[in-house]
Amino acid sequence: MSHPAFTGISRRHLRLLRAEVYPVWLAGREGRLHARRGGQRRRRAAGAGRRLILRFTDRLVLTLAHLRLGVPHEALAAAFGVDRCTVTRAIGQVCPLLARRGFARPSGIRLHTLADVFAYAAAEGVTLRLDATEIRVRRPRVGRPGRKAFVSGKVKQNTIKSTVVSDEYGATLWCGGHRPGRMHDTTAARVEGIGALLDAYRQVKVLVDAGYQGLAKDHPGQVTAPPLKLRPGAPPARQAQWEAERKHQSSQRIPVEHAIAELKWWRQLQRLTGRRELLPETIDAVAGLVSDRMITW
């Protein structure tokens, strides 16, 4: 099961990931055992007691297989010879650890917040690419408040949107701002504090698509959006100029589309059939793994 076809990452990446996450998982396990003992010190020596049914490496591998291929918990339980509840508990423990890792850069630092991304872009002279992606989710039950909030105005489906920021090479610098699909991209950018960060880092340039025209209007010279459509009857020379400007801006912004496509390579981010509340954590976990590929391949 450790083959890249199941996990979505190379074996070298898997070894590095295990070395990074295992101490955090072990500390959390010891904390849970300490709380179960009521805060009392352990009576037996370290390592004594019941052995784990699944080693941490197996827990990590089955979590990756679930994220990459969408393998059901029942199938993973049969493959590893354990109960389904054991698999569900293992994924519930490992996935949050992957989600909190942040986004890797070749220098060795990890970016965790939008403020980190803008500070990094200002220091390194990186022009950011900003876009949003939608993931289809299950429709809320009838009678629940906010049922229409997930209906996307673009695809007319129940979705959850996420904001993705990349550099000129298509490397994912940040993925977050998860919200119901009905919220407009410009509104989400303002809620996430992107406007305030643009004011704080005026040297940072951002390329966006047509959904962020409002953000480009608020920050001229910093945020570049596609040129507005021409009115009917424009001269042919002006139409040719508009087409050239549109293509140039699109070619400069395309790396963020490649970053989004790499996220959608993972089955759980193509369409979620489980609980919507778990999707933000799943997106963060996958985005962190995808960003690792810039430094592990």
C-alpha positions in Angstrom: 0.0 0.0 0.0 3.0 2.3 0.2 3.3 2.4 -3.6 2.9 5.9 -5.0 -0.1 4.7 -7.0 -2.0 4.4 -3.6 -0.5 7.2 -1.6 0.0 9.8 -4.3 3.5 10.6 -3.0 6.9 9.0 -3.5 8.4 6.6 -1.0 11.1 9.2 -0.2 8.4 11.7 0.5 6.6 9.2 2.6 9.7 8.6 4.8 10.3 12.3 5.2 6.6 12.8 6.1 6.7 10.0 8.7 9.7 11.5 10.3 8.0 14.8 10.6 4.6 13.8 11.7 5.3 10.8 14.0 6.7 12.8 17.0 3.6 15.0 16.9 1.2 12.1 16.7 3.1 10.3 19.5 2.9 13.4 21.8 -0.8 13.6 21.1 -1.3 9.9 22.0 0.6 10.3 25.2 -1.5 13.3 26.0 -4.7 11.4 25.5 -3.5 8.5 27.6 -2.5 11.0 30.4 -6.0 12.5 30.3 -7.5 9.0 30.4 -5.5 8.3 33.6 -7.0 11.4 35.1 -3.7 13.3 35.1 -1.9 10.5 37.1 1.6 9.4 36.2 1.8 6.0 34.5 2.4 3.0 36.7 4.2 0.8 34.2 7.3 1.4 32.2 7.2 3.2 28.8 6.3 0.7 26.1 4.4 -1.6 28.4 0.7 -2.4 27.9 -1.4 -3.4 24.9 0.3 -3.1 21.6 -1.2 -0.9 18.8 -3.3 -2.7 16.3 -2.0 -0.3 13.6 1.5 1.1 13.6 1.8 4.8 12.8 3.2 4.0 9.3 0.1 2.0 8.5 -2.1 4.8 9.8 -0.3 7.3 7.6 -0.5 5.1 4.5 -4.2 4.4 4.8 -4.9 8.1 5.4 -3.0 8.9 2.2 -4.8 6.2 0.3 -8.1 7.5 1.4 -7.2 11.1 0.4 -5.7 10.1 -2.9 -8.1 7.5 -4.2 -11.1 8.0 -2.0 -10.9 4.4 -0.8 -13.9 3.7 1.6 -13.0 3.0 5.3 -14.6 -0.4 5.0 -12.2 -1.4 2.1 -9.2 -0.1 4.0 -10.3 -2.1 7.1 -10.4 -5.3 5.0 -7.0 -4.5 3.4 -5.3 -4.0 6.8 -7.2 -6.7 8.7 -8.8 -4.4 11.3 -12.2 -3.1 12.2 -13.7 -0.1 10.3 -13.8 1.9 13.5 -10.1 1.6 13.8 -9.6 3.0 10.3 -12.0 5.9 11.0 -10.2 6.7 14.2 -6.8 6.5 12.5 -7.8 8.9 9.7 -9.4 11.2 12.2 -6.1 11.5 14.1 -3.7 11.7 11.2 -5.5 14.0 8.8 -5.5 17.0 11.3 -1.8 16.6 11.7 -1.3 16.8 7.9 -3.6 19.8 7.7 -1.6 21.9 10.2 1.8 21.4 8.5 1.6 24.5 6.3 3.1 24.9 2.8 6.7 24.1 2.0 9.2 26.3 0.3 12.6 25.3 -1.1 14.4 27.4 1.6 13.0 25.1 4.3 10.4 27.5 5.8 6.7 26.7 5.8 4.0 29.2 5.2 0.9 28.9 7.4 -1.1 32.1 7.0 -1.9 34.7 4.3 0.3 37.1 6.3 3.2 34.7 5.9 2.6 34.5 2.2 2.6 38.3 1.7 5.7 38.7 3.8 7.4 36.0 1.8 6.4 37.6 -1.5 7.6 41.0 -0.3 11.0 39.6 0.8 11.5 37.4 -2.3 10.0 39.6 -4.9 7.3 37.0 -5.9 4.3 38.0 -8.0 1.3 36.1 -6.5 -1.4 34.4 -8.5 -4.8 34.3 -6.8 -7.8 32.2 -7.7 -10.7 30.2 -6.2 -11.7 26.6 -6.7 -15.0 24.9 -6.0 -15.6 21.4 -4.7 -19.0 19.7 -4.9 -20.5 18.6 -1.6 -23.7 17.0 -0.5 -26.8 19.2 -0.3 -28.0 20.1 3.2 -31.2 18.5 4.4 -34.6 20.2 3.8 -35.4 22.7 6.5 -31.9 23.4 7.7 -31.0 27.1 7.9 -28.5 28.3 5.3 -29.4 25.5 2.8 -29.1 27.8 -0.2 -25.7 29.2 0.9 -23.9 26.3 -0.7 -25.5 26.8 -4.2 -22.8 28.2 -6.4 -23.8 30.9 -8.9 -21.3 29.6 -11.4 -21.9 25.9 -11.6 -25.4 25.8 -10.0 -24.4 23.0 -7.7 -23.8 22.7 -3.9 -20.1 23.6 -3.5 -17.5 24.8 -1.0 -15.0 27.4 -2.3 -11.4 27.7 -1.4 -8.8 30.4 -2.2 -5.6 29.3 -3.7 -2.4 31.4 -4.0 0.6 30.3 -6.1 3.8 31.6 -7.5 5.0 31.9 -11.1 6.0 28.2 -11.1 2.6 26.9 -10.0 3.7 26.0 -6.5 1.0 26.2 -3.9 1.8 28.9 -1.4 -1.5 28.9 0.5 -4.9 27.3 0.3 -7.6 28.4 2.7 -10.5 30.7 3.2 -13.0 27.9 2.9 -16.6 29.2 2.6 -20.0 28.2 1.1 -20.1 28.3 -2.7 -22.6 31.2 -2.9 -20.1 33.8 -1.6 -18.5 35.9 -4.3 -14.7 35.8 -4.8 -14.2 39.5 -4.2 -16.3 39.3 -1.0 -14.3 36.3 0.2 -11.0 38.1 -0.5 -12.1 41.1 1.7 -13.3 38.8 4.4 -10.0 36.9 4.4 -8.1 40.2 4.9 -6.4 40.2 1.5 -7.3 43.8 1.0 -5.7 44.8 4.3 -2.5 42.8 3.4 -2.3 44.5 0.0 -2.4 47.9 1.9 0.3 46.7 4.3 2.6 45.2 1.5 2.2 47.7 -1.3 5.2 46.3 -3.2 3.5 42.9 -3.7 1.8 42.4 -7.0 -1.1 40.0 -7.5 -2.6 38.5 -10.7 -6.3 37.6 -10.6 -9.1 36.5 -12.9 -12.3 38.3 -13.8 -14.0 37.3 -10.5 -11.7 39.7 -8.6 -12.5 42.9 -10.6 -13.6 44.6 -7.4 -10.3 43.8 -5.7 -8.4 45.2 -8.8 -10.5 48.3 -8.7 -9.7 48.9 -5.0 -6.0 48.3 -5.5 -5.0 49.7 -8.9 -1.4 49.0 -9.8 -1.1 46.1 -7.4 -3.9 43.8 -8.5 -4.1 43.0 -12.2 -7.3 41.6 -13.6 -8.3 40.8 -17.2 -9.3 43.9 -19.2 -13.0 44.6 -19.3 -15.0 43.5 -22.3 -15.4 46.1 -25.0 -18.7 47.5 -26.0 -20.2 46.5 -29.3 -18.9 48.4 -32.3 -15.3 48.9 -31.0 -12.8 49.6 -33.8 -10.9 46.5 -35.1 -7.6 47.9 -33.8 -9.0 48.3 -30.3 -10.4 44.7 -30.4 -7.0 43.3 -31.4 -5.4 45.2 -28.6 -7.9 44.0 -26.1 -7.4 40.4 -27.2 -3.6 40.7 -26.9 -3.9 42.2 -23.4 -6.4 39.5 -22.3 -4.1 36.6 -23.6 -1.0 38.1 -22.0 -2.7 38.5 -18.6 -4.1 34.9 -18.9 -0.7 33.4 -19.7 0.9 35.2 -16.7 -1.9 34.0 -14.4 -2.1 30.4 -15.6 0.3 28.9 -13.0 -2.4 29.1 -10.3 -4.7 27.0 -12.6 -2.0 24.4 -12.7 -1.8 24.5 -8.9 -5.5 24.0 -8.6 -5.4 21.1 -11.1 -2.8 19.4 -9.0 -5.1 19.6 -6.0 -8.0 18.1 -8.0 -5.7 15.2 -8.8 -6.7 13.9 -5.3 -10.0 12.1 -5.4 -11.4 13.6 -2.1 -11.1 17.1 -3.7 -13.0 16.2 -6.8 -16.4 15.6 -5.1 -16.9 15.0 -1.4 -19.6 12.5 -0.4 -18.9 12.7 3.3 -19.5 15.4 5.9 -19.1 18.9 4.7 -17.5 19.9 8.1 -14.5 17.8 7.3 -13.7 19.2 3.9 -11.6 22.3 5.0 -9.3 20.0 7.0 -9.1 17.6 4.0 -8.2 20.5 1.6 -5.5 21.8 3.9 -4.0 18.3 4.3 -3.9 17.7 0.5 -2.6 21.2 -0.2 0.3 20.7 2.2 1.2 17.4 0.6 1.1 18.9 -2.9 3.4 21.8 -1.8 5.9 19.3 -0.5 6.5 18.0 -4.0 8.5 21.2 -4.8 11.2 20.1 -2.4 10.9 16.3 -2.2 11.0 15.1 -5.9 
